Amino acid sequence: MNTMEQHVTDTVWDVVVVGGGMVGATVALGLGQQGMKVLLLERQAVDTTWSDHKPYQVRVSALTRASENVLRNVGAWEGITSRRYHAFTAMHVWDDLSSEKIHFSAQEMGEPNLGYTVENEVIQAALWEQVKACDTIHLVLNPTIKSLRLEEGKARLELEGMGEIQTELLVGADGALSQIRQLAYIGLDTHDYEQCAVVGCVKTELPTEDTCWQRYTQDGPFAYLSMGEHLSSIAWYLPAEKMQWALNLSDQNFAREVSKASDYRLGTVVEVGERAAFPLIRRHAEHYVKSNLALVGDAAHTIHPQAGQGVNLGLLDAAALIETVLAAKLAGKRWGRYSVLRKYERWRRGDNAIVQRSMEAFDWLFKQDSNLKTTFRKGFLPLANRLIPIKNWLMAQTLNGREALPKLATSNIPNVKRNRKH
Ligand SMILES: Cc1cc2nc3c(=O)[nH]c(=O)nc-3n(C[C@H](O)[C@H](O)[C@H](O)COP(=O)(O)OP(=O)(O)OC[C@H]3O[C@@H](n4cnc5c(N)ncnc54)[C@H](O)[C@@H]3O)c2cc1C
């Protein structure tokens, strides 16, 4: 064992975060920047170098204002805007079954935009730039976790080749298939949507008008998320059995099918980039916390991405956990205690469940398999468009997430102290 590895096992870490994705890196930063000793374990190194000529990546997130605030408050927003991002100013949703549509615009809400489309890689690189600059965060790459013990007020992780590490709080931010969730014997409620999402960037004949266009079809929704004048990220939802078909199409046939799926809303697709497809499964951890352990982001929940909420919910988890831990520390309490962590769980689990269930209700409603549903569906968009309270609620969800936002998600907090390496 070298001296650096010795340091990792000799230290009792304030917090150990497993998973340096968008959510885990945010937790590490929010706590590390306030002086807590954080160990971040991540399987894959993240490339923080940048070139404007980098091809557009397949994975893109639509970020809400609340997420923008969280990322600003941990110092990562500048790293995003200096790389690549796009502000969208309108959303337009329509349904094959009715001639009605629903349209939200930033102007109606007195806002500069409704959110941003950003490549996941850009968000992660901007966060990692800050992680590397923070002198209280120690990074270990490619660890192999052998076991977890939660006892005597500590979480103890056994790492292959390194020995045991100890911490007051272990945060599982290791994604949908979370090893930490499994090692902690936390059960999972799951639902298979029997759908897949095909994603990638395309160029279209007509300009995107900085709008996210979403069409409901019999197969499932189709969306163009504006990423530039003629550039969009697509989210094309298909029955699971069509996944291989969509991936195997030639570029020319893919362009033709995507144009059709969008009902030629932006004319034809003239160029396609790399594409990928993901089976869609809702997962919800039965508990988010145990003594000395908390789950955040996809490790705690995954939802249907049609409303683009996954990482937005994860960043709210991160902000809520940061606030809960810092408040406990300030009050002189052990932040790994179950009673402290329950506050975080109560804050976030119900909220995430509501969003999951509303996505499921949409999915159910738009699977056209009964006359009653068809009648209701035909009336839904016209009603939502005309009833101002419903429309305002839908717009607020798009922009901000929800009520009772954690402080980090509400505004740009000036003078956030950041422990930086010199
Ligand atoms: C098709 C699709 C479209 C989507 N669109 C949107 C959108 O528009 N807006 C939105 O908000 N969300 C969207 N989402 C959801 C969003 O991508 C996820 O919610 C988000 O990536 C979750 O981030 P995370 O950091 O929790 O997990 P992850 O991104 O999965 O990160 C987990 C990290 O943990 C690391 N890791 C895993 N295991 C270990 C281990 N044992 N040890 C160390 N490290 C480990 C991994 O390498 C990874 O870096 C979409 C999802 C899909 C499938």
The ligand as an SDF file (V2000), in Angstrom:
LIG
                    3D

 53 58  0  0  0  0  0  0  0  0999 V2000
  -33.0730    8.3020  -22.3670 C   0  0  0  0  0  0  0  0  0  0  0  0
  -32.9120    9.1230  -21.1400 C   0  0  0  0  0  0  0  0  0  0  0  0
  -33.0980   10.5060  -21.2100 C   0  0  0  0  0  0  0  0  0  0  0  0
  -32.9880   11.2750  -20.0610 C   0  0  0  0  0  0  0  0  0  0  0  0
  -33.2100   12.6160  -20.1290 N   0  0  0  0  0  0  0  0  0  0  0  0
  -33.1840   13.3660  -19.0090 C   0  0  0  0  0  0  0  0  0  0  0  0
  -33.4440   14.7860  -19.0330 C   0  0  0  0  0  0  0  0  0  0  0  0
  -33.6990   15.3920  -20.0640 O   0  0  0  0  0  0  0  0  0  0  0  0
  -33.4110   15.4720  -17.8520 N   0  0  0  0  0  0  0  0  0  0  0  0
  -33.1570   14.8320  -16.6850 C   0  0  0  0  0  0  0  0  0  0  0  0
  -33.2020   15.4810  -15.6310 O   0  0  0  0  0  0  0  0  0  0  0  0
  -32.8590   13.5180  -16.6280 N   0  0  0  0  0  0  0  0  0  0  0  0
  -32.8750   12.7720  -17.7460 C   0  0  0  0  0  0  0  0  0  0  0  0
  -32.5950   11.4270  -17.6840 N   0  0  0  0  0  0  0  0  0  0  0  0
  -32.2090   10.8250  -16.4000 C   0  0  0  0  0  0  0  0  0  0  0  0
  -30.7530   11.1240  -16.0470 C   0  0  0  0  0  0  0  0  0  0  0  0
  -29.8980   10.7820  -17.1160 O   0  0  0  0  0  0  0  0  0  0  0  0
  -30.3710   10.3630  -14.7850 C   0  0  0  0  0  0  0  0  0  0  0  0
  -31.3390   10.6120  -13.8070 O   0  0  0  0  0  0  0  0  0  0  0  0
  -28.9980   10.8270  -14.2750 C   0  0  0  0  0  0  0  0  0  0  0  0
  -27.9720   10.4760  -15.1720 O   0  0  0  0  0  0  0  0  0  0  0  0
  -28.6940   10.2030  -12.9100 C   0  0  0  0  0  0  0  0  0  0  0  0
  -27.4740   10.7070  -12.4220 O   0  0  0  0  0  0  0  0  0  0  0  0
  -26.7370    9.9750  -11.2090 P   0  0  0  0  0  0  0  0  0  0  0  0
  -25.5140   10.7880  -10.9540 O   0  0  0  0  0  0  0  0  0  0  0  0
  -27.7080    9.7170  -10.1060 O   0  0  0  0  0  0  0  0  0  0  0  0
  -26.3850    8.5340  -11.7790 O   0  0  0  0  0  0  0  0  0  0  0  0
  -25.4010    8.1240  -12.9530 P   0  0  0  0  0  0  0  0  0  0  0  0
  -25.4050    9.1470  -14.0310 O   0  0  0  0  0  0  0  0  0  0  0  0
  -25.7800    6.7330  -13.3340 O   0  0  0  0  0  0  0  0  0  0  0  0
  -23.9530    8.1380  -12.2790 O   0  0  0  0  0  0  0  0  0  0  0  0
  -23.5310    7.1010  -11.4270 C   0  0  0  0  0  0  0  0  0  0  0  0
  -22.0170    7.1400  -11.3330 C   0  0  0  0  0  0  0  0  0  0  0  0
  -21.5890    6.1590  -10.4140 O   0  0  0  0  0  0  0  0  0  0  0  0
  -20.4700    5.4710  -10.9430 C   0  0  0  0  0  0  0  0  0  0  0  0
  -20.4670    4.1350  -10.3100 N   0  0  0  0  0  0  0  0  0  0  0  0
  -21.3600    3.1440  -10.4750 C   0  0  0  0  0  0  0  0  0  0  0  0
  -21.0470    2.1030   -9.6900 N   0  0  0  0  0  0  0  0  0  0  0  0
  -19.9260    2.4330   -9.0250 C   0  0  0  0  0  0  0  0  0  0  0  0
  -19.1030    1.7600   -8.0620 C   0  0  0  0  0  0  0  0  0  0  0  0
  -19.4020    0.5470   -7.6120 N   0  0  0  0  0  0  0  0  0  0  0  0
  -18.0110    2.4030   -7.5920 N   0  0  0  0  0  0  0  0  0  0  0  0
  -17.7000    3.6580   -8.0290 C   0  0  0  0  0  0  0  0  0  0  0  0
  -18.4450    4.3380   -8.9260 N   0  0  0  0  0  0  0  0  0  0  0  0
  -19.5390    3.7320   -9.4240 C   0  0  0  0  0  0  0  0  0  0  0  0
  -20.6990    5.4400  -12.4430 C   0  0  0  0  0  0  0  0  0  0  0  0
  -19.4830    5.2780  -13.1510 O   0  0  0  0  0  0  0  0  0  0  0  0
  -21.3270    6.8230  -12.6540 C   0  0  0  0  0  0  0  0  0  0  0  0
  -20.3590    7.8110  -12.9210 O   0  0  0  0  0  0  0  0  0  0  0  0
  -32.6880   10.6450  -18.8150 C   0  0  0  0  0  0  0  0  0  0  0  0
  -32.4660    9.2640  -18.7540 C   0  0  0  0  0  0  0  0  0  0  0  0
  -32.5890    8.5030  -19.9020 C   0  0  0  0  0  0  0  0  0  0  0  0
  -32.3890    7.0050  -19.8140 C   0  0  0  0  0  0  0  0  0  0  0  0
  1  2  1  0
  2  3  1  0
  2 52  2  0
  3  4  2  0
  4  5  1  0
  4 50  1  0
  5  6  2  0
  6  7  1  0
  6 13  1  0
  7  8  2  0
  7  9  1  0
  9 10  1  0
 10 11  2  0
 10 12  1  0
 12 13  2  0
 13 14  1  0
 14 15  1  0
 14 50  1  0
 15 16  1  0
 16 17  1  0
 16 18  1  0
 18 19  1  0
 18 20  1  0
 20 21  1  0
 20 22  1  0
 22 23  1  0
 23 24  1  0
 24 25  2  0
 24 26  1  0
 24 27  1  0
 27 28  1  0
 28 29  2  0
 28 30  1  0
 28 31  1  0
 31 32  1  0
 32 33  1  0
 33 34  1  0
 33 48  1  0
 34 35  1  0
 35 36  1  0
 35 46  1  0
 36 37  1  0
 36 45  1  0
 37 38  2  0
 38 39  1  0
 39 40  1  0
 39 45  2  0
 40 41  1  0
 40 42  2  0
 42 43  1  0
 43 44  2  0
 44 45  1  0
 46 47  1  0
 46 48  1  0
 48 49  1  0
 50 51  2  0
 51 52  1  0
 52 53  1  0
M  END
$$$$
